[in-house]
Structures are given as structure tokens and as C-alpha cells.
Amino acid sequence: MSRLRIGILMAVLVVLLAGCSNHQKGTEGSGTDPTEKVELHISAAASLTDALDDFKKTFEKEHENIELTFMYGGSGKLATSIDNGAPADVFLSASKKDMDTLEDKGLLDAGTRTDFTKNALVLIANEDSDSAVTSFDEINPSAFDHFVIGEPDSVPAGRYTKEVLEHLKLWGPLQDKLVLASDVRQVLTQVELGNADYGVVYSSDAFISDKVKVLAESDSSWHEPIVYPGAVLKDSEHTEEAQVFFDALQGEQGQEALAKYGFK
């Protein structure tokens, strides 16, 4: 075979090998391996802790390719963290205000926002308390030492509580009695431990504790409606899987899990 023919064949071979290599790289770089597990980061209000931890078991069993990681806290602080770039695929808020903040900044995946559950506000005391109070308007600031609530600026339950106390003209008289907590579960814990005479939490929080008793439920007209909006976040790298999770939470099994823990 002449040197010219050998040279031509070698050149053709190099071109073919390069083409195969580029095709392989293109195939490897397209799409996601369907067998690869996707981890979703869910930023959720602290009051949802027990219901979501329960729902996680059912959801992951039925969606083996999705792993859920929850970050619980006060809705205001979670919204601030998301705004500052904290990784999250779904935000489940305990208040409209904190979800509005993210929506106004264009951080939600358009069209995914939905209210998925409701709650109520209750006045609680330690299980051993001998308090005779049966209504929020019976609270006597001079009759006790400590009243624990969520921080109104960052904890929705605290914000709703402030609205109730202002409506009843008790916000001012209670100022030297108030203890502010960073989320609603800290309020519950302080009352459970006996560190506060009274506290205000959601009915779902009181529902899961056998160390406190509910003295009264707030009139819903005394505060803004307690609705829980959720949404997929615009910067999520797994919007499809995030929507699958949020749809499931709004479905029969998700709503059963929420109802099981006192949500409405």
C-alpha cells in the first residue's frame, strides 16, 4: 500500500475516533441519570416538624429517587436565609407575609405558590398549672411572671400573638412579662419545662405535647388568617422533583399527615 493511501486512512481514522469521543461526551452530559437519587432541601416552618417528619417516610418509600432534607425554623428567618442565597428547593411558610417577601423579589417558581394547610392559635400552660384562665381576654398581667411567645418580627406565631394581645389591649401591660423565643417550638419547650407561666403556640404544637394543656383558643377574628403557603423556589436545580413533593403534600397522604398532627 502506498504511503499516500496509508496517510489518508490514518487521517480518516483520527476523524472517526474524534467524532465517537465527542458523541460519547455529549451523551454523558445530557440529562440526569434516572437511577441517581435527588436530594431536595425543604425550608419549613418549625410548627410543621412532626407532620413533615412523618410524611417523609411515606413519600420516600414511594419516590425512591428522591431524598428529603428539612431545615426547620421561624418562617421569617428562613425567608431571609433564602433571600441571602441559602440552598432550598421548596419553602413552606407559616405566614403569607414571609412568602410575599420572596415572591416580591422574584424568588418563587411562577405559578407554584399554593396555600396547603391552616392552623389556630392557642394559650397553653404547663400540665401542672392550676391556672383558671379559660380565654385570652382573662389574662391578668399582674398575676404571673413569665409569658413566652415567638419573636413577632421573625416568628409568624409571635406576630399573630401580638395582634391578639393588641386587640385585647394587653400588649402594653404585658411588656415586662414577655419572653421572646426564636421559633414556636421553643415557646412550647419553655412551657413544658415550667420556665414560663403561659405561652402561645399553634394548636398543632400543643397537639403533640403531653406536658402542656390548652387553656383557650384565640378568636380567629383577632388576628390575620393563619394559612400556610408553599412554593417551589426559582433557583432550585430540581424543580420537577420539588413539584412532585409539593403536589404530594397537597394530596391525600400529605393532608392526612397534617391532620394527624392537628392541622386543619
Rosetta blueprint (number, residue, H / E / L):
1 M L
2 S L
3 R H
4 L H
5 R H
6 I H
7 G H
8 I H
9 L H
10 M H
11 A H
12 V H
13 L H
14 V H
15 V H
16 L H
17 L H
18 A H
19 G H
20 C H
21 S H
22 N H
23 H H
24 Q H
25 K H
26 G H
27 T H
28 E H
29 G H
30 S L
31 G L
32 T L
33 D L
34 P L
35 T L
36 E L
37 K L
38 V E
39 E E
40 L E
41 H E
42 I E
43 S E
44 A E
45 A E
46 A H
47 S H
48 L H
49 T H
50 D H
51 A H
52 L H
53 D H
54 D H
55 F H
56 K H
57 K H
58 T H
59 F H
60 E H
61 K H
62 E H
63 H L
64 E L
65 N L
66 I E
67 E E
68 L E
69 T E
70 F E
71 M E
72 Y E
73 G E
74 G L
75 S H
76 G H
77 K H
78 L H
79 A H
80 T H
81 S H
82 I H
83 D H
84 N L
85 G L
86 A L
87 P L
88 A L
89 D L
90 V E
91 F E
92 L E
93 S L
94 A L
95 S L
96 K H
97 K H
98 D H
99 M H
100 D H
101 T H
102 L H
103 E H
104 D H
105 K L
106 G L
107 L L
108 L E
109 D L
110 A L
111 G L
112 T L
113 R L
114 T E
115 D E
116 F E
117 T E
118 K E
119 N L
120 A L
121 L E
122 V E
123 L E
124 I E
125 A E
126 N E
127 E L
128 D L
129 S L
130 D L
131 S L
132 A L
133 V L
134 T L
135 S L
136 F H
137 D H
138 E H
139 I L
140 N L
141 P H
142 S H
143 A H
144 F L
145 D L
146 H L
147 F E
148 V E
149 I E
150 G E
151 E L
152 P L
153 D L
154 S L
155 V L
156 P H
157 A H
158 G H
159 R H
160 Y H
161 T H
162 K H
163 E H
164 V H
165 L H
166 E H
167 H H
168 L L
169 K L
170 L L
171 W L
172 G L
173 P L
174 L L
175 Q L
176 D L
177 K L
178 L E
179 V E
180 L E
181 A E
182 S L
183 D L
184 V H
185 R H
186 Q H
187 V H
188 L H
189 T H
190 Q H
191 V H
192 E H
193 L L
194 G L
195 N L
196 A L
197 D L
198 Y E
199 G E
200 V E
201 V E
202 Y E
203 S H
204 S H
205 D H
206 A H
207 F H
208 I L
209 S L
210 D L
211 K L
212 V E
213 K E
214 V E
215 L E
216 A E
217 E E
218 S L
219 D L
220 S H
221 S H
222 W H
223 H L
224 E L
225 P L
226 I L
227 V E
228 Y E
229 P E
230 G E
231 A E
232 V E
233 L E
234 K L
235 D L
236 S L
237 E L
238 H L
239 T H
240 E H
241 E H
242 A H
243 Q H
244 V H
245 F H
246 F H
247 D H
248 A H
249 L H
250 Q H
251 G L
252 E H
253 Q H
254 G H
255 Q H
256 E H
257 A H
258 L H
259 A H
260 K H
261 Y L
262 G L
263 F L
264 K L
